[in-house]
């Protein structure tokens, strides 16, 4: 049954994408972020759903008149494209381009589709659609994990979708923490109280899912998110009290095993996982002195650890976005990576200023603020995780870029289409008048 539902959704999305390529992009985001086919048990599990979706998008871009924009339209997008080109160069010049082919291909598919999002998404309706699918995909996973955490009293461990970037509990926890600010952004846009309550429940279940992952990195990321939320909030006393109350509820609710695992953060000297991370970081730092361009898509090689690691027998992945980029793509690679997020932060700050100046465009301020929280969470949580190629933060970058382009384009704003009532309730735009809705229905 799951297979039939998933394939049916993809088939309908592909047909629509032939005339509306941006809808195909939303379908790709759903497949890429949520990995729904990995929860199936039959033919859908290994079906080429993503490839069919990409083909439909490409064909739709050729045969339709949907306006396409240059990807080199904003600082973050330009930084990202240059980073993508540099990844390709360092892969080709790396130690084993043939062996790294699969990983490079996987990263290029993701990066090309991120660029396509900048090219295809123009209107506020499309921006909100992308945000809803992106956040909804992770939110449903958080819902599932949160319910499991409540059902087991925190005793069971929550994992991400199998066969994805975020299968590991630590990666999944960080991705959920990145999602929570974007959920808050969507909550601020809805116009119906019931929907606001739905988002509140979803946010709390995502928090429960992060706790249920038993991830120490997730705990640090959610702490950083809470502090930044408090700093950005105008009601610091109220928000502070809520955060303290939530922390107290967690501490009295979780089992002793959870508390013992979290306490190992202070005892990293004897924790094998922490020592393995430190060993991998030192290896990358020493490696790049001899390989300033990096070694390609993979540093997890025993021969490299034998030469550059303080403890050669502990062969670990980088477990840090910074050392992952450093070892794989050298000094320039990590500088370009940081440049993407520096430019994204500044672009989000522009959105905040635009929203403050124009109350009718308050959603820009909301998006800019919550995008900054999400990016900060990624940069903190990513210190301990190999998530340099994960697409969720790059789609957050895309939302910021296309929103600023929309805000600077008076023609786009003037031509903003009226949307059905249900889309207006979700904050996608202004609802069409009743008379217009009746005319469309006929």
C-alpha positions in Angstrom: 0.0 0.0 0.0 2.8 2.5 0.9 4.5 1.7 -2.5 1.3 2.5 -4.4 0.7 5.8 -2.5 4.3 7.0 -3.0 4.4 6.1 -6.7 1.0 7.7 -7.3 2.1 10.9 -5.7 5.3 11.0 -7.8 3.4 10.2 -11.0 1.0 13.1 -10.4 3.8 15.4 -9.5 5.7 14.4 -12.7 2.7 15.1 -14.9 2.3 18.6 -13.3 6.0 19.3 -13.6 5.8 19.0 -17.4 3.8 22.3 -17.3 5.0 23.7 -14.0 8.7 22.7 -13.4 8.7 24.4 -10.0 6.2 21.8 -8.8 8.6 19.1 -9.9 11.2 20.8 -7.8 9.0 20.5 -4.8 8.5 16.8 -5.5 12.3 16.4 -5.7 12.7 18.2 -2.3 10.2 15.8 -0.8 12.0 12.8 -2.1 15.4 14.1 -1.2 14.7 15.4 2.3 12.1 13.0 3.6 13.1 9.9 1.6 9.5 8.5 1.7 10.4 5.6 -0.6 12.9 4.3 2.1 9.9 3.6 4.3 8.3 1.4 1.7 8.7 -2.4 1.6 8.2 -3.2 -2.1 9.0 -1.9 -5.6 9.0 1.8 -4.5 12.1 1.3 -2.3 14.5 1.1 -5.2 12.4 2.6 -8.0 14.2 5.5 -9.9 11.7 8.1 -8.6 14.2 10.9 -8.2 15.6 10.4 -11.8 12.1 10.5 -13.3 11.4 13.7 -11.4 14.6 15.3 -12.6 13.7 14.3 -16.2 10.3 15.8 -15.9 11.7 19.1 -14.5 14.2 19.3 -17.4 11.6 18.6 -20.0 9.2 21.1 -18.4 11.9 23.8 -18.5 12.3 23.2 -22.2 8.6 23.0 -23.3 7.0 25.6 -21.0 7.2 29.4 -20.9 8.0 29.5 -17.2 10.5 32.3 -16.6 14.0 31.2 -15.7 16.5 33.4 -13.9 20.3 33.3 -13.9 21.6 31.4 -10.9 24.3 34.1 -10.5 21.9 36.6 -9.0 23.0 36.9 -5.4 26.0 36.5 -3.2 25.1 33.2 -1.5 24.2 31.5 -4.8 27.4 32.6 -6.4 29.5 31.4 -3.5 27.6 28.1 -3.7 28.2 27.6 -7.4 31.9 28.4 -7.0 32.1 25.9 -4.1 30.4 23.3 -6.3 32.9 23.9 -9.1 35.8 23.6 -6.6 34.5 20.4 -5.2 34.5 19.0 -8.8 38.1 20.2 -9.4 39.4 18.7 -6.1 37.6 15.5 -6.8 39.2 15.2 -10.3 42.6 16.0 -8.8 42.1 13.8 -5.7 43.7 10.5 -4.7 41.0 8.3 -6.2 38.5 10.0 -8.6 37.2 6.6 -9.8 36.6 5.3 -6.3 35.0 8.6 -5.3 32.7 8.8 -8.3 29.5 7.7 -6.5 29.9 10.2 -3.7 30.8 13.0 -6.1 27.7 12.2 -8.3 25.5 12.2 -5.2 26.7 15.6 -4.1 26.4 17.0 -7.7 22.8 15.9 -8.0 22.0 17.7 -4.8 23.9 20.9 -5.7 22.5 21.1 -9.2 18.9 20.9 -7.8 19.7 23.6 -5.2 20.8 25.8 -8.2 17.6 24.8 -10.0 15.6 26.1 -7.0 17.2 29.5 -7.4 16.4 29.4 -11.1 12.8 28.3 -10.9 11.3 29.9 -7.7 10.1 33.4 -8.2 6.8 34.3 -6.6 5.8 34.4 -2.9 3.5 31.5 -3.5 6.4 29.4 -4.8 8.7 30.5 -2.0 6.1 29.5 0.6 5.5 26.2 -1.3 9.2 25.4 -1.1 9.3 26.3 2.6 6.2 24.2 3.3 7.5 21.1 1.5 11.0 21.4 2.9 9.9 21.9 6.5 6.9 19.5 6.2 9.2 16.7 5.0 11.4 17.0 8.1 8.4 17.9 10.3 6.7 14.6 9.5 9.8 12.7 10.4 10.0 14.7 13.7 6.3 13.9 14.3 7.0 10.2 13.9 10.2 10.3 16.2 8.5 12.5 18.8 5.5 10.1 19.2 8.0 7.2 19.4 9.9 9.0 22.1 6.7 9.7 24.1 5.6 6.1 23.7 8.9 4.7 25.0 9.4 7.4 27.7 12.7 8.4 26.1 14.1 4.8 26.4 14.2 4.1 22.7 16.5 5.8 20.3 15.2 7.7 17.3 17.0 7.3 13.9 16.6 9.0 10.6 15.4 7.6 7.2 17.4 4.6 6.2 19.8 5.1 3.4 19.8 8.9 3.6 22.3 11.6 4.7 20.6 11.7 8.1 20.2 8.0 9.0 22.5 8.4 12.0 20.8 9.6 15.1 23.2 12.5 15.5 22.7 13.7 12.0 19.0 13.3 12.3 18.9 15.3 15.5 20.8 18.2 14.0 18.6 18.2 10.9 15.5 18.4 13.2 17.0 21.3 15.2 17.6 23.1 11.9 14.0 22.6 11.0 12.4 23.9 14.2 13.1 27.6 13.4 11.6 27.2 9.9 8.6 25.6 11.5 8.3 28.7 13.6 8.5 30.8 10.5 5.6 29.0 8.9 3.6 29.2 12.1 4.0 33.0 12.1 2.4 33.1 8.6 -0.7 31.1 9.2 -4.0 33.0 9.6 -6.0 30.4 11.5 -5.7 29.6 15.2 -6.1 25.9 14.6 -3.1 25.8 12.3 -1.0 27.7 14.8 -1.8 25.1 17.4 -0.9 22.4 14.9 2.5 24.0 14.4 3.0 24.3 18.1 2.4 20.6 18.6 4.7 19.7 15.7 7.5 21.9 17.1 7.2 20.2 20.5 7.2 16.7 18.9 10.4 17.6 17.0 12.0 18.7 20.2 10.9 15.4 21.7 12.4 13.6 18.7 15.7 15.3 19.2 15.8 14.3 22.8 14.8 10.7 21.8 17.7 10.6 19.4 20.0 10.6 22.5 22.4 12.7 20.5 24.9 14.8 22.4 25.5 17.0 19.4 21.8 17.4 19.0 21.6 18.6 22.6 24.3 21.2 22.0 22.6 22.3 18.8 19.2 22.7 20.5 20.8 24.6 23.3 22.4 27.0 20.8 19.1 27.4 19.1 17.3 28.2 22.4 19.9 30.8 23.3 19.7 32.5 19.9 15.9 32.4 20.0 16.0 34.1 23.4 18.5 36.7 22.1 16.4 37.6 19.1 13.1 37.7 21.0 11.7 41.0 22.3 10.0 39.2 25.2 13.2 37.9 26.7 11.7 37.3 30.2 8.7 35.2 28.9 10.8 33.2 26.4 13.5 32.6 29.1 10.9 31.2 31.5 9.5 29.0 28.8 12.9 27.6 27.9 13.7 27.0 31.6 10.4 25.2 32.0 11.0 23.0 29.0 14.4 22.1 30.3 13.0 21.2 33.7 10.3 19.0 32.1 12.9 17.2 30.0 15.2 16.6 33.0 12.4 15.0 35.1 11.0 13.0 32.3 13.9 11.3 30.6 15.3 8.0 31.9 18.6 7.7 33.8 20.3 6.2 30.7 19.7 9.4 28.8 21.2 11.6 31.5 24.2 9.3 31.8 24.9 9.6 28.0 24.5 13.4 28.0 27.0 13.6 31.0 29.7 12.1 28.8 30.0 15.5 27.1 32.2 16.6 30.0 34.2 13.3 30.0 35.4 13.4 26.4 38.9 12.2 27.4 37.6 8.7 28.0 34.8 8.6 25.4 35.9 6.6 22.4 33.5 8.4 20.0 34.8 11.8 21.1 38.4 10.6 20.9 37.8 9.3 17.4 36.5 12.7 16.3 39.5 14.5 17.7 41.7 12.0 16.0 40.0 12.6 12.6 40.3 16.4 13.1 44.0 16.2 13.7 44.4 13.9 10.8 42.7 16.4 8.5 44.7 19.3 9.9 48.0 17.4 9.3 46.9 16.1 5.9 46.1 19.4 4.3 49.7 20.6 4.9 50.9 18.1 2.3 47.6 18.2 0.3 46.6 21.9 0.3 43.9 21.1 -2.3 42.5 18.2 -0.3 42.3 14.5 -1.3 38.9 14.4 -2.9 35.6 13.1 -1.6 36.9 10.7 1.0 39.6 11.0 3.8 38.5 7.8 5.6 41.5 5.9 4.4 43.7 3.8 6.7 46.9 4.8 4.8 46.1 8.5 5.4 45.5 7.9 9.1 48.8 5.9 9.3 50.7 8.9 8.0 48.8 11.9 9.6 46.9 10.7 12.6 48.1 10.7 16.3 46.3 7.4 16.7 46.5 5.5 13.4 44.3 2.6 14.6 41.3 4.9 15.1 40.0 5.5 11.5 37.0 7.8 11.7 35.0 10.0 9.4 35.7 13.7 10.0 32.5 14.3 12.1 32.8 18.0 11.4 31.6 20.0 8.5 34.7 22.2 8.8 37.3 19.4 8.9 35.3 17.4 6.3 35.7 20.3 3.8 39.3 20.9 4.9 40.4 17.3 4.3 38.3 16.8 1.2 38.8 20.1 -0.6 41.6 21.9 1.1 42.0 25.4 2.5 40.1 27.1 -0.4 37.3 24.5 0.1 36.6 25.4 3.7 36.9 29.2 2.9 34.3 28.9 0.2 32.1 26.8 2.5 32.3 29.5 5.1 31.7 32.1 2.5 28.3 30.6 1.6 27.1 30.9 5.1 28.6 34.4 5.6 26.8 35.6 2.5 23.5 33.8 3.6 23.7 35.5 7.0 24.1 38.9 5.4 21.2 38.2 3.0 19.0 37.2 5.8 19.9 40.4 7.7 18.7 42.3 4.6 15.4 40.5 4.8 15.0 41.5 8.5 15.6 45.2 7.6 13.1 45.0 4.7 10.4 43.5 6.9 11.0 46.1 9.6 10.6 48.9 7.2 7.4 47.6 5.6 4.8 46.0 7.9 3.0 44.5 4.9 6.1 42.4 4.2 6.6 41.3 7.8 7.1 37.7 6.5 10.5 38.8 5.1 11.6 39.7 8.7 10.3 36.4 10.0 12.1 34.4 7.3 15.3 36.3 7.8 15.3 35.8 11.5 14.4 32.2 11.5 16.8 31.4 8.7 19.6 32.9 10.8 18.6 30.7 13.7 18.6 27.7 11.4 22.0 28.5 9.9 23.5 29.1 13.3 22.2 25.7 14.5 23.8 24.1 11.5 27.1 25.7 12.1 27.1 24.7 15.8 25.7 21.2 15.3 27.9 20.7 12.2 31.0 21.1 14.3 30.6 17.5 15.4 28.9 16.0 12.3 29.8 15.1 8.7 26.9 17.1 7.1 28.9 19.4 4.7 26.9 18.1 1.7 23.4 17.8 3.4 20.9 19.7 1.3 18.5 21.1 4.0 20.8 24.0 4.9 21.4 24.8 1.3 17.6 25.0 0.6 17.4 27.4 3.6 20.0 29.5 1.7 17.8 29.3 -1.4 14.7 30.5 0.5 16.7 33.6 1.7 18.1 34.3 -1.8 14.8 34.1 -3.7 12.9 36.0 -1.0 15.3 38.9 -1.3 15.1 38.8 -5.1 11.3 38.9 -4.7 11.5 41.9 -2.3 13.7 43.8 -4.7 11.4 43.2 -7.7 8.4 45.4 -7.8 7.0 43.7 -10.9 7.0 40.3 -9.1 5.1 41.8 -6.2 2.6 43.6 -8.4 1.9 40.4 -10.4 1.5 38.3 -7.2 -1.3 35.8 -8.0 -4.3 35.4 -5.8 -4.3 31.9 -4.3 -7.1 29.5 -3.1 -8.4 30.0 0.4 -6.5 26.9 1.8 -3.2 28.3 0.5 -4.0 31.7 2.1 -4.6 30.0 5.4 -1.1 28.5 5.1 0.4 31.9 4.5 1.1 31.3 0.8 -0.5 34.7 -0.3 -3.7 36.6 -0.4 -6.9 34.6 -1.0 -8.9 35.2 -4.2 -12.3 37.0 -3.7 -15.3 34.7 -3.3 -16.6 35.8 -6.7 -13.2 34.8 -8.3 -13.2 31.5 -6.6 -16.7 30.7 -7.9 -15.7 31.8 -11.4 -12.7 29.4 -11.3 -14.8 26.6 -10.0 -17.1 26.9 -13.0 
